[in-house]
Amino acid sequence: MSMFDLFKQNKCFIIAEAGVNHNGDINIAKKLIVAAKDAGADAIKFQTYKTEHLVTRNAPKANYQVRTTGEGTQFEMLKKFELSLDDHIILKKYAEEMGLMFISTPFDFESVDMLEKINVPLYKISSGDLTNIPLLRYIARLRKPMLVSTGMSNLGEVELAVNTIKEHGNYDIVLLHCTSNYPTNYDDVNLRAMITLKDAFKLPVGYSDHTAGIEIPIAAVTMGAIVIEKHFTLDNNMEGPDHKISLNPDNFKNMVQSIRNVENALGDGIKRCNKNEERSRYVSRKSIVAKRKINMGEKLTIDMIDFKRPERGLLPIMVDLIIGKEAIRDIEKDDIINFNDVR
């Protein structure tokens, strides 16, 4: 299955990034799936990992994780949020019954194997693993579409990742521009870098967002993003590392609706009077009319005519075609002038 099969053209694919916002509770994970569907997401994404393979036992927390969960190690924090194979099976089935695509980001080889067992349709690569060449090779060989986040990287590192994936026979790649700050300040977004990625690698692009609001994902769609990923939570006040930087269901729904409105507004690019403008054109544009009574036999001069609404006769752009012509009837003031009135 190719990226074109998964993503409809002219419709951005919107991923609700549940991540670890289930707090290790499958019932919360199910509620996230229902809420994501109600909010209009196309897919829900979780994170699949074995803590022992992901971090050392003494790995420090990121600053934002300390702010949201207190002191301690990443190992202690992440261990609480692990999902088992059975959890994955249940959640994938539940999501698909709801009409959502189930996606997860694997962080280690064992987790890739787990996701293959449940036959996920694509793989999301986290920004942290952009330079994890062994993991990229392992996933690329599966020949499934890959969404590759590029936070914290430069073009050289992205090039290495893209080449690694292609060298193993996988060309189904979407590059996601991303800034790995939680939350991301607006002046750190650098959204034009998404276009740089598109131009440099001739690949479709998207945007993985960590800003607090919804404006930047909407802007990314206007710039050509075909995928938007945004952190999603049931409640920003829940305990856990990512709830504060996530959108609640109401805000996520507003983002989705805004993106769909923008997509409709972008149109096909053909400049024309559309059907719903025709009435406006009739009442707003002008016709050539008599400025005063013009007697039969008079030759029309510019001071005999005026330009007034509605658009029902000759347009002002045709004025040079009637100047100097002879009136073949009496034309009253404000009468619209047509070619059959002159010779």
C-alpha positions, 0 to 999 in steps of 0.5 A: 500500500503506497502513500497515495493509497493512504492519503487522499489528494487535496486532503491533509491527513490529520493525526491525533498524537495520543503518545503516552497520554493514556497514562498506561491505562487502556480505558483512557486510550479507548477514550482518546480514540473515541474523542479523536474520531469525534474531533475529526482526526484521520488517525490516532497515534500511540508510542510503542517501546520497551523501556529497557531498550529505549533509555538507560536506567539513569537517563535524565528527564527533559526539562519539560518532563521535570516541570510536568512530572517532577524529578526522577528518571526517564526510565521510571516515568516511561515504564508506567506508560508501556503498552503490551501486545494485547493492548495494541491488538485491542486498541488497533481493533477498536480504532478501526471499528471507529473508522480511525487508522491506528499508527504508532511510533516504534522506538526499538527493534522489538517494538517494530516486530510487535507492530508488524504482528498487528500489521500497522499500515505505516511507520512513524519515525520520531525526531529522536531516531532520525539518525538511528540508522540501524532502526531506519534500515530495519523499518525501511526493509518492511516496505511500508510508508514512513513518516519521518520527523526531522526535529533537531536536525540539519539537511545533512542528517535528513539526507542521510536518513532519506538515503538510508531508507531509499537504499533499502528499497523504500521510496514511500516517505513523507518528511515532517518538519518539526521543532523539538521544543515542548512547547515550541515558541512561534519564533522557533517554528521556522515553517519555511524549512518545510518548503526547504525539505520539499525542494531539497528532497523532492518528497511530500512534506508535512508538519509535526506541531508542538506549539500551544495553539492551532494557527501554525498547523493551519498555516502549514496546510496552506504551504502544502503540508499533506500530513499534520500531527498534533498532540492530543489529550482528554484533559490538559490537567491530567498527570503526565509529561505531555498533557500540557502541550497537547490539544484537548478535544474541543481545540483539536476539533477547531483545528481540524475544522479550520484546516478543512475550511482552508482546504476548501478555500484553496480551490483549484487555482483557476482564476474565473468568475465562479457561479456564486459570483455571477449575481454579484457581477451583475449588480456590481459591474457597470454598463455604458449608459447615456449621460444625457439624451442622445438624439438620433443622428448624433455621433457619440462623444465621450462626454455623452456617455457614463458608466453605471450599474448594473452590468446589462449592456456594453462593458466600459472596456468596449467604450472605444468601439462606440465613440464616433458611432452615430445613434440610430435612435433617440437614446434617453438619459441613463439608457443602456447603450448597445451595438444595435443603438449605433452604426 
